[in-house]
Amino acid sequence: MNKHPKKLLVIIAEAALEKQLEQDVRRLGAQGYTVYDVRGAGHTGEREGAWEADRTIEMKVVCQADVADNIARHVLQAYGQHFGLTLFFADVAVVRPEKY
Amino acid sequence: MDVVVYFFLLGVLARLLRSDLRLPEALYETLSIYLLLAIGLKGGIELSKQPVLALAPQVLATMALGFVIPFVLFPALRFLKMNGADSASLAAHYGSVSVVTFAVGSAALTRQGIAFESHAALWVAVMEVPGLAAGILLARWATSGKESVSGTERAVSQWRTLAHDVLCGKSMVLLLGGIVIGAVAGVEGSAPIKAVFVDPFKGVLALFLLELGLVAGGRLGEIKRFGAAVLVVGLGAPPLLALAGALVGVALNLSTGGVAILATLAASASYIAAPTTMRIAVPQANAALSITAALGITFPFNIVMGIPMYIELAKFLTT
């Protein structure tokens, strides 16, 4: 099977940012994304996701490496200072490259 | 104490005991949707029995009350050495209202046989937004110049998004939607759904309070982190705001129960609409501070001690 390299960008953020992140990743060139509700803890404290103001989301974006960089740069700059935020990249392989 | 309050205390206790009790998030969602709709419906059904226009003075006065509260609180919070953004955000939480505090207050009045304006849900609906708007204005004013100035276009688009999120948010749609459905359907029209939306109300409220107890119990540890100021605000603001609310109620010539309800609403702090709105509107404010004050301190205080006090205050002022 033919495999094509792409970047996976994972953004873990306060759920309050979900709508803005969806708009941002689209605008910056991602063709799609997947969002999960998650819970966990980090240096800003524990987030249990038990109610509205305590929810956390994980957004996965598979895209070109430069698009992933642009998204990460923008997200960090726009929300990094005031919001709980975790970002990481991974190399992934896809079978239908035109989708991403 | 009303039986539903015991469920709240059970939740707090479970949390303090580090029990693994946890209500599924989907259930929390369902319960909150149910409560908002049921409260709206009940108010709407009562509304159908009276001329709506006659209520305009009440509606305007309650909206004004919600709008003014943050402006009064803000200087006090600044005096307590909180920064501008935190003060504005916290003030917005107190300007807006807590629907569940209202529900517990109405339950307490009903249990004591004190009548109140049964369309009071309308006050809840109109009091939610003005306090948030006032808080956002205060935050803009307090933080202007400190943040990098974004273009006017961006500011306008952000206001539009915020206005949309607040006015079309879950709680507004369900509460106002319930009121309109109740008002249009009237007593007879809504009789078929009474078995779901009216009779089991208190049981559902009890279950929701159990969940809120779990959440509030989790915030108790945070009090230490923020120190005495958050305790002063969480315990000091409600009685003073209740007095203001009660005086507005007396000026509006409300019944004893109505005065108690308005006092309760003024004393309550929003922990659903306000945190989500203020998080986006004032990202630099410390969200944990506001939530600890509103849900960790003020909410338990109001439902355990505040409401009985406000009822006595209303009796005193109306006799």
Chai-1 contact restraints between the chains, C-beta under 6 A:
chainA,res_idxA,chainB,res_idxB,connection_type,confidence,min_distance_angstrom,max_distance_angstrom,comment,restraint_id
A,A16,B,T276,contact,1.0,0.0,6.0,A-B,restraint_1
A,A16,B,R279,contact,1.0,0.0,6.0,A-B,restraint_2
A,A16,B,I280,contact,1.0,0.0,6.0,A-B,restraint_3
A,A50,B,V215,contact,1.0,0.0,6.0,A-B,restraint_4
A,W51,B,V215,contact,1.0,0.0,6.0,A-B,restraint_5
A,E52,B,I272,contact,1.0,0.0,6.0,A-B,restraint_6
A,E52,B,T276,contact,1.0,0.0,6.0,A-B,restraint_7
A,A53,B,P275,contact,1.0,0.0,6.0,A-B,restraint_8
A,A53,B,T276,contact,1.0,0.0,6.0,A-B,restraint_9
A,A53,B,I291,contact,1.0,0.0,6.0,A-B,restraint_10
A,H82,B,P283,contact,1.0,0.0,6.0,A-B,restraint_11
A,H82,B,Q284,contact,1.0,0.0,6.0,A-B,restraint_12
